[in-house]
Amino acid sequence: MNPFKRSRTAATAPIVTLPDDARVRVGHYLDASLSPGSELRRGRSIRDGYARGWGLQFGKLREQVAADPLYQEAMQRVGGRSLMAEDNRKNLFLILCAYLTRLPKGHIIEYGSYRGGNALFMALVAKHVLPGVRVYALDTFAGMPATNGEVDAHRAGDFADVDLDELRGYAESLGLDNLVFVKGRFEETALPTLRDAGSLTLAHIDCDIYSAVAYAYDASLPYLVPGGYIVFDDANVSSCLGATEAVEELVIRRDGRFSEQAFPQYVFRNLPVSDSTGATAR
């Protein structure tokens, strides 16, 4: 029997109850010749980074996530609202289901939500695996602010085709009481939102330009729980060198962080950065 078979449309059907064993169990899909240790190295878990990144690119995780009932259900509800690359979305799904559950309780913030597809997706997944966790989706919902033509390929006003009232209505029809859309420039909305959240387990920075990535990163750091995740969705995209530069300049050079993943997204952790001997770097 198909537990998701129903006569109502996805837009109006309530969220279904999934069996407890419907989650993807993240395995260790590495070649036998690769044996990273379980200890932390330079502020990241090498084993976790390989399990997700290698598992998606070379292992079995693409197929396993695609077959997961929760992933399928969330994707059906999101429809065509998201522009996110499939591997990126699957990576976020793995982080939500198998890694945020290990951390102290905190909420999720997304910078750059556009038509809300990924915020809806994360809220649908969190509803099942992270009870009590809210997803805050920040955007102007009226197009990009001013950009820096020296490094950013995008221009002010890009991605302006959003109907926020319709988006909020759609989220309500899905019963997503854990999703909060916050309209405005990050400089005006982020700090009040972060104070309301109190603590974060995930900052998903889905921005294409330098100024937005830089502000989102710096604003979120004080609110991330130990071990919390910082995911940059566009810093390795060819049209987003401004986002790349912000990560290089602030995250890597200034703060000395090392990435836990470079595929399919840049993933960093809020952990002490140590050298290979275990000494904390300064």
C-alpha positions as CSV (number, residue, x, y, z in Angstrom):
1,M,0.0,0.0,0.0
2,N,1.3,3.5,-0.9
3,P,1.1,5.6,2.3
4,F,1.1,8.8,0.2
5,K,-1.8,7.9,-2.1
6,R,-4.6,10.5,-1.7
7,S,-7.3,12.1,-3.7
8,R,-6.6,15.7,-2.6
9,T,-4.0,17.9,-4.2
10,A,-0.6,18.5,-2.7
11,A,-1.5,22.2,-2.3
12,T,-4.3,21.5,0.2
13,A,-3.5,18.0,1.7
14,P,-2.1,18.1,5.2
15,I,1.4,16.9,6.0
16,V,1.3,13.1,6.2
17,T,2.7,11.0,9.0
18,L,5.7,9.1,7.9
19,P,7.0,5.8,9.4
20,D,9.9,6.2,11.8
21,D,12.2,4.2,9.5
22,A,11.6,6.4,6.5
23,R,14.7,8.5,7.0
24,V,17.8,8.0,5.0
25,R,20.5,6.5,7.2
26,V,23.8,8.1,6.2
27,G,26.3,5.4,5.7
28,H,30.1,5.4,5.2
29,Y,30.3,5.0,1.4
30,L,34.1,5.4,1.0
31,D,36.5,3.2,-0.8
32,A,38.2,0.8,1.6
33,S,41.5,2.6,0.9
34,L,40.1,5.8,2.5
35,S,39.9,5.7,6.2
36,P,39.5,9.2,7.8
37,G,39.3,9.3,11.5
38,S,36.3,10.2,13.5
39,E,38.1,13.0,15.5
40,L,37.7,16.6,14.5
41,R,40.4,18.1,12.3
42,R,40.8,21.9,11.9
43,G,37.2,22.7,12.9
44,R,35.4,20.0,10.8
45,S,34.6,16.4,10.7
46,I,36.5,14.8,7.8
47,R,34.4,11.6,8.1
48,D,31.1,13.5,7.9
49,G,32.3,15.6,5.0
50,Y,33.3,12.5,3.0
51,A,30.1,10.6,4.0
52,R,27.9,13.3,2.5
53,G,30.1,14.8,-0.3
54,W,31.7,11.6,-1.5
55,G,28.5,9.7,-0.9
56,L,26.5,12.0,-3.2
57,Q,29.2,12.4,-5.9
58,F,30.5,8.9,-6.1
59,G,28.5,6.7,-3.7
60,K,24.9,5.7,-3.3
61,L,23.4,8.7,-1.6
62,R,21.9,10.3,-4.7
63,E,19.7,7.3,-5.2
64,Q,19.0,6.7,-1.6
65,V,17.9,10.3,-0.9
66,A,15.8,10.3,-4.1
67,A,14.0,7.2,-2.9
68,D,13.3,8.5,0.6
69,P,9.6,9.0,1.2
70,L,10.1,12.2,3.1
71,Y,12.3,13.7,0.4
72,Q,9.8,12.7,-2.2
73,E,6.9,14.2,-0.2
74,A,8.7,17.5,0.4
75,M,9.7,17.8,-3.3
76,Q,6.1,17.1,-4.4
77,R,4.8,19.9,-2.1
78,V,7.5,22.4,-3.3
79,G,6.8,21.8,-6.9
80,G,8.7,24.1,-9.3
81,R,9.3,26.9,-6.8
82,S,13.0,26.2,-6.1
83,L,16.0,26.9,-8.4
84,M,18.4,25.0,-6.1
85,A,20.6,22.3,-7.8
86,E,19.4,18.8,-6.9
87,D,22.7,17.7,-5.2
88,N,22.6,20.8,-3.1
89,R,19.1,20.1,-1.9
90,K,19.9,16.5,-1.2
91,N,22.9,17.6,0.8
92,L,20.7,19.9,2.9
93,F,18.3,17.0,3.4
94,L,21.1,14.9,4.8
95,I,22.2,17.6,7.1
96,L,18.6,18.2,8.4
97,C,17.8,14.5,8.9
98,A,21.1,13.0,10.1
99,Y,23.2,15.8,11.6
100,L,21.1,18.6,13.1
101,T,19.4,16.0,15.2
102,R,22.7,15.5,17.0
103,L,23.1,19.2,18.0
104,P,21.8,21.2,20.9
105,K,18.4,22.6,19.9
106,G,18.4,25.7,17.7
107,H,16.5,27.1,14.7
108,I,17.3,27.4,11.0
109,I,17.8,30.7,9.1
110,E,17.9,31.1,5.3
111,Y,19.3,34.2,3.7
112,G,18.0,34.5,0.1
113,S,14.7,32.7,-0.3
114,Y,13.4,34.1,-3.6
115,R,10.2,32.2,-4.4
116,G,10.5,30.2,-1.1
117,G,11.0,26.8,-2.6
118,N,13.9,25.7,-0.4
119,A,12.5,27.4,2.7
120,L,9.3,25.3,2.2
121,F,11.4,22.2,1.6
122,M,13.4,22.7,4.8
123,A,10.3,23.5,6.9
124,L,8.5,20.4,5.5
125,V,11.4,18.2,6.4
126,A,12.0,19.9,9.8
127,K,8.3,19.3,10.7
128,H,9.1,15.6,10.8
129,V,12.6,15.3,12.1
130,L,13.2,18.5,14.1
131,P,10.1,19.1,16.2
132,G,9.8,22.7,17.6
133,V,12.4,24.0,15.1
134,R,11.5,27.1,13.1
135,V,12.8,28.0,9.6
136,Y,13.2,31.8,9.1
137,A,13.3,32.8,5.5
138,L,14.8,36.2,4.8
139,D,14.6,38.0,1.5
140,T,13.6,41.4,0.1
141,F,11.1,39.4,-1.9
142,A,11.3,42.3,-4.3
143,G,14.6,41.7,-6.1
144,M,18.3,42.1,-5.2
145,P,19.6,45.2,-3.6
146,A,22.5,47.3,-5.1
147,T,25.4,45.1,-6.1
148,N,29.1,45.7,-6.7
149,G,29.8,45.7,-10.4
150,E,33.5,45.0,-9.8
151,V,32.8,41.5,-8.5
152,D,29.1,40.7,-8.7
153,A,27.6,39.4,-12.0
154,H,24.0,40.1,-10.8
155,R,22.4,43.5,-10.7
156,A,19.9,45.3,-8.5
157,G,16.3,44.1,-9.1
158,D,17.2,40.6,-10.2
159,F,14.9,37.9,-8.9
160,A,12.0,40.3,-8.3
161,D,9.2,38.1,-9.6
162,V,7.8,37.0,-6.2
163,D,4.3,37.2,-4.8
164,L,4.9,37.1,-1.0
165,D,1.2,37.0,-0.1
166,E,0.7,34.0,-2.4
167,L,3.8,32.3,-0.9
168,R,2.6,32.8,2.7
169,G,-0.8,31.5,1.7
170,Y,0.7,28.4,0.2
171,A,2.8,27.7,3.3
172,E,-0.3,28.1,5.4
173,S,-2.2,25.6,3.2
174,L,0.5,23.1,3.9
175,G,0.2,23.6,7.7
176,L,3.7,25.0,8.0
177,D,3.4,26.8,11.3
178,N,7.2,26.4,11.6
179,L,8.0,28.7,8.7
180,V,8.4,32.5,9.1
181,F,8.9,34.7,6.0
182,V,10.8,37.9,6.8
183,K,10.6,40.7,4.2
184,G,13.3,43.3,3.9
185,R,17.0,44.0,3.6
186,F,19.2,41.8,5.8
187,E,20.7,44.8,7.5
188,E,17.2,45.7,8.7
189,T,15.7,42.3,9.4
190,A,18.5,39.9,10.4
191,L,19.3,41.0,13.9
192,P,15.7,41.2,15.2
193,T,15.1,37.8,13.6
194,L,18.2,36.3,15.2
195,R,17.3,37.6,18.6
196,D,13.8,36.0,18.2
197,A,15.4,32.7,17.2
198,G,17.9,32.8,20.1
199,S,20.1,30.0,18.7
200,L,20.8,28.4,15.3
201,T,21.9,25.0,14.2
202,L,22.0,25.9,10.5
203,A,22.6,29.2,8.6
204,H,21.8,28.5,4.9
205,I,23.3,31.4,3.0
206,D,21.8,31.3,-0.5
207,C,23.0,34.6,-1.8
208,D,24.8,35.5,-5.0
209,I,26.5,38.7,-4.1
210,Y,29.4,39.8,-1.8
211,S,27.6,42.2,0.5
212,A,24.7,39.8,1.2
213,V,27.0,36.8,1.9
214,A,29.3,38.9,4.1
215,Y,26.5,40.4,6.2
216,A,24.6,37.1,6.6
217,Y,27.7,35.2,7.7
218,D,28.8,37.8,10.3
219,A,25.3,38.3,11.7
220,S,24.7,34.6,12.2
221,L,28.0,33.6,13.9
222,P,27.1,34.7,17.4
223,Y,23.9,32.7,17.3
224,L,25.2,29.4,16.0
225,V,25.3,26.5,18.6
226,P,28.6,24.6,19.0
227,G,28.9,22.4,15.9
228,G,26.3,24.3,14.0
229,Y,26.4,24.4,10.2
230,I,27.1,27.2,7.8
231,V,26.2,26.3,4.3
232,F,27.0,28.6,1.3
233,D,24.8,27.6,-1.6
234,D,26.3,29.7,-4.4
235,A,29.9,30.3,-3.4
236,N,31.1,27.7,-5.9
237,V,28.8,28.8,-8.8
238,S,30.4,30.4,-11.8
239,S,28.2,33.5,-11.8
240,C,28.7,34.3,-8.1
241,L,32.3,35.2,-7.7
242,G,31.2,37.9,-5.2
243,A,29.9,35.2,-3.0
244,T,33.1,33.3,-3.5
245,E,35.2,36.3,-2.5
246,A,33.2,36.8,0.7
247,V,33.8,33.2,1.7
248,E,37.5,33.4,0.8
249,E,38.0,36.8,2.5
250,L,36.0,36.3,5.7
251,V,35.4,32.7,6.4
252,I,38.8,31.3,5.2
253,R,41.3,34.1,5.5
254,R,40.0,36.2,8.4
255,D,38.5,33.5,10.5
256,G,40.8,30.6,9.5
257,R,37.9,28.1,9.0
258,F,38.4,24.9,6.9
259,S,35.5,23.6,4.9
260,E,33.8,20.3,5.8
261,Q,32.5,20.0,2.2
262,A,33.4,21.7,-1.0
263,F,30.9,19.5,-3.0
264,P,28.1,20.2,-3.7
265,Q,28.2,23.3,-1.5
266,Y,30.7,24.9,0.8
267,V,29.9,23.6,4.3
268,F,31.6,25.0,7.4
269,R,31.1,24.2,11.1
270,N,31.0,26.4,14.2
271,L,33.8,24.5,15.9
272,P,37.2,25.4,17.3
273,V,39.8,25.4,14.5
274,S,42.8,23.2,15.4
275,D,45.8,22.0,13.6
276,S,46.4,18.4,12.8
277,T,48.1,17.8,16.2
278,G,44.9,19.0,18.0
279,A,46.3,22.3,19.1
280,T,43.8,25.1,18.8
281,A,44.8,27.6,16.1
282,R,44.7,31.3,16.8
